């Protein structure tokens, strides 16, 4: 399977027919210029569906939290604690009371929507963890995840030791985490392409046989300084 977007084309080649396309594809295939893509099987598609469902649950949770925060800010309620959605923040939310019954009902509905979204996200996270064992891509995912955990943990402690701001540290680690996630996606979707790149980057083996060229010193020749 070849990716259509990765087929080399000329800017001046505007005539498109089946015969010309077939010849062009045959010529590019013989030259090794076509890029193959990975076609996921049924098991991979099932894992993708589960990941997409968790992503949607995460988006729903974030939107529900934003709706509640907008509701409270509109009524003048501001949380002065350090971290949102922590245990202290949840206790603060449970202690809020409103003078009008309609506002109290709206607040309870917003809070219930957050609870439902959080429980759904937790269920899908546990389902992903349970589906990972036995998957053919499990060794690759676990190896890259372990490498990411070790590196990001060390970077976090190092940057905090240099008195960097927590926001700066989290942003820097988030960028590195995106790189590890991209590495997992590449290893899962196109493992043959990754192996080909690694083979090209590998150093050339050292020569074991001596060179055939030999040099002889002629003692009869003298050179002037």
C-alpha positions as CSV (number, residue, x, y, z in Angstrom):
1,X,0.0,0.0,0.0
2,X,1.5,3.3,-1.1
3,X,0.6,6.7,0.3
4,X,-0.8,9.0,-2.5
5,X,0.4,12.1,-0.8
6,X,4.0,10.9,-0.7
7,X,4.3,10.1,-4.5
8,X,6.9,12.4,-6.1
9,X,5.3,14.5,-8.8
10,X,6.7,17.3,-11.1
11,X,5.1,20.7,-11.0
12,X,5.0,20.8,-14.8
13,X,3.3,17.4,-15.1
14,X,-0.3,18.4,-15.3
15,X,-1.6,15.8,-17.8
16,X,-3.2,12.9,-15.8
17,X,-4.3,9.7,-17.5
18,X,-4.3,6.0,-16.3
19,X,-1.6,5.1,-18.7
20,X,0.7,7.9,-17.7
21,X,0.1,7.2,-14.0
22,X,0.8,3.5,-14.4
23,X,4.1,4.2,-16.2
24,X,5.1,6.8,-13.6
25,X,4.3,4.4,-10.7
26,X,6.2,1.6,-12.3
27,X,9.2,3.9,-12.9
28,X,9.1,5.2,-9.3
29,X,8.7,1.7,-7.9
30,X,11.7,0.5,-9.8
31,X,13.8,3.4,-8.5
32,X,12.6,2.8,-4.9
33,X,11.0,6.2,-4.6
34,X,7.6,5.1,-3.4
35,X,6.8,5.2,0.4
36,X,4.8,2.3,1.8
37,X,2.3,2.8,4.6
38,X,1.1,0.4,7.3
39,X,-2.5,-0.9,7.0
40,X,-3.8,-1.6,10.5
41,X,-5.5,-4.9,11.0
42,X,-8.7,-5.5,13.0
43,X,-6.8,-5.7,16.4
44,X,-5.1,-2.4,15.8
45,X,-8.3,-0.7,14.7
46,X,-10.0,-1.9,17.9
47,X,-7.2,-0.3,20.0
48,X,-7.6,2.9,18.0
49,X,-11.3,3.0,18.7
50,X,-10.6,2.6,22.4
51,X,-8.0,5.4,22.3
52,X,-10.4,7.7,20.4
53,X,-13.1,7.0,23.0
54,X,-10.8,8.0,25.8
55,X,-9.7,11.1,24.0
56,X,-13.3,12.2,23.6
57,X,-13.9,11.5,27.3
58,X,-11.0,13.7,28.2
59,X,-12.3,16.5,26.0
60,X,-15.8,16.2,27.6
61,X,-14.3,16.4,31.0
62,X,-12.3,19.5,30.2
63,X,-15.3,21.2,28.6
64,X,-17.5,20.3,31.7
65,X,-14.9,21.8,34.0
66,X,-14.7,25.0,31.8
67,X,-18.5,25.4,32.0
68,X,-18.5,25.1,35.8
69,X,-15.6,27.6,36.1
70,X,-17.3,30.1,33.8
71,X,-20.5,29.7,35.8
72,X,-18.7,30.4,39.1
73,X,-16.7,33.3,37.7
74,X,-19.9,35.0,36.4
75,X,-21.3,34.9,39.9
76,X,-18.1,36.1,41.6
77,X,-16.9,32.9,43.1
78,X,-13.1,32.6,42.8
79,X,-11.0,29.7,44.2
80,X,-7.9,31.1,45.9
81,X,-6.2,27.8,46.5
82,X,-3.1,26.6,44.7
83,X,-4.4,23.8,42.4
84,X,-7.7,23.3,40.7
85,X,-9.6,20.0,40.8
86,X,-7.6,18.8,43.8
87,X,-9.2,17.3,46.9
88,X,-9.1,20.8,48.5
89,X,-10.8,22.3,45.5
90,X,-13.5,19.7,45.5
91,X,-14.2,20.4,49.1
92,X,-14.5,24.0,48.3
93,X,-17.0,23.3,45.6
94,X,-19.1,21.1,47.8
95,X,-19.3,23.9,50.4
96,X,-20.8,26.5,47.9
97,X,-24.4,27.6,48.4
98,X,-26.4,29.9,46.3
99,X,-29.3,32.2,47.3
100,X,-31.5,31.2,44.4
101,X,-32.7,27.7,44.0
102,X,-32.4,27.9,40.2
103,X,-28.7,28.7,40.5
104,X,-28.2,25.9,43.0
105,X,-29.8,23.4,40.6
106,X,-27.6,24.6,37.7
107,X,-24.5,24.3,39.9
108,X,-25.4,20.8,40.9
109,X,-25.9,19.8,37.3
110,X,-22.6,21.2,36.2
111,X,-20.9,19.4,39.1
112,X,-22.7,16.2,38.2
113,X,-21.5,16.5,34.6
114,X,-17.9,16.7,35.8
115,X,-18.4,13.6,38.0
116,X,-19.9,11.6,35.1
117,X,-17.1,12.6,32.7
118,X,-14.4,11.8,35.2
119,X,-15.8,8.4,36.0
120,X,-16.1,7.7,32.2
121,X,-12.5,8.7,31.7
122,X,-11.4,6.5,34.5
123,X,-13.2,3.5,33.1
124,X,-11.7,4.0,29.7
125,X,-8.2,4.4,31.1
126,X,-8.6,1.1,33.0
127,X,-9.9,-0.5,29.8
128,X,-6.9,0.6,27.9
129,X,-4.6,-0.8,30.6
130,X,-6.4,-4.1,30.5
131,X,-6.3,-4.3,26.7
132,X,-2.6,-3.6,26.4
133,X,-1.4,-7.1,27.7
134,X,-1.4,-9.5,24.8
135,X,-1.3,-6.9,22.1
136,X,1.4,-7.4,19.5
137,X,2.6,-3.8,20.0
138,X,2.9,-4.1,23.8
139,X,6.7,-4.6,24.0
140,X,7.3,-1.5,21.9
141,X,4.8,0.7,23.8
142,X,6.2,-0.4,27.2
143,X,9.8,0.1,26.2
144,X,9.3,3.6,24.9
145,X,7.0,4.4,27.9
146,X,9.7,3.3,30.4
147,X,12.3,5.3,28.6
148,X,10.1,8.4,28.7
149,X,9.3,7.9,32.4
150,X,13.0,7.7,33.3
151,X,14.1,10.6,31.2
152,X,11.2,13.0,32.1
153,X,11.6,12.2,35.8
154,X,15.3,13.0,35.7
155,X,14.7,16.2,33.7
156,X,12.0,17.3,36.1
157,X,14.2,16.9,39.2
158,X,17.2,18.5,37.4
159,X,15.2,21.6,36.2
160,X,13.6,22.1,39.6
161,X,17.1,21.8,41.2
162,X,18.1,24.7,39.0
163,X,15.2,26.8,40.4
164,X,13.2,26.9,37.2
165,X,9.6,27.9,37.5
166,X,7.2,25.0,37.7
167,X,5.2,26.2,34.7
168,X,8.3,26.4,32.6
169,X,9.3,22.9,33.7
170,X,5.9,21.4,32.9
171,X,5.8,23.0,29.5
172,X,9.3,21.7,28.6
173,X,8.5,18.2,29.7
174,X,5.2,18.3,27.8
175,X,7.1,19.0,24.6
176,X,9.4,16.1,25.2
177,X,6.5,13.9,26.0
178,X,4.9,14.7,22.6
179,X,8.1,13.4,21.1
180,X,7.9,10.1,22.9
181,X,4.2,9.8,21.9
182,X,5.2,10.4,18.2
183,X,7.9,7.7,18.5
184,X,5.3,5.2,19.7
185,X,3.0,6.2,16.8
186,X,5.8,5.7,14.3
187,X,6.9,2.4,15.7
188,X,3.3,1.1,15.7
189,X,2.2,2.4,12.3
190,X,5.4,2.0,10.2
191,X,7.9,-0.3,11.9
192,X,9.6,-1.3,8.6
193,X,10.2,2.4,7.8
194,X,11.9,2.9,11.2
195,X,14.1,-0.1,10.7
196,X,15.1,1.1,7.2
197,X,16.1,4.5,8.6
198,X,18.1,2.9,11.4
199,X,20.0,0.8,8.9
200,X,20.8,3.9,6.8
201,X,22.1,5.8,9.9
202,X,24.2,2.9,11.1
203,X,28.0,3.4,10.7
204,X,29.8,1.6,7.9
205,X,31.8,-1.5,9.1
206,X,35.5,-1.0,9.5
207,X,37.9,-2.5,6.9
208,X,39.4,-5.8,7.9
209,X,41.6,-6.4,4.8
210,X,44.6,-4.2,4.2
211,X,44.8,-2.0,1.1
212,X,46.3,-3.4,-2.0
213,X,48.2,-0.3,-2.7
214,X,51.9,-0.6,-1.6
215,X,54.5,2.1,-1.4
216,X,58.3,1.6,-1.8
217,X,61.0,4.0,-0.7
218,X,63.7,4.6,-3.3
219,X,67.0,5.2,-1.3
220,X,68.8,6.5,-4.4
221,X,66.7,9.7,-4.6
222,X,67.8,12.6,-2.5
223,X,65.7,15.7,-1.7
224,X,67.1,19.1,-1.1
225,X,65.8,21.2,1.8
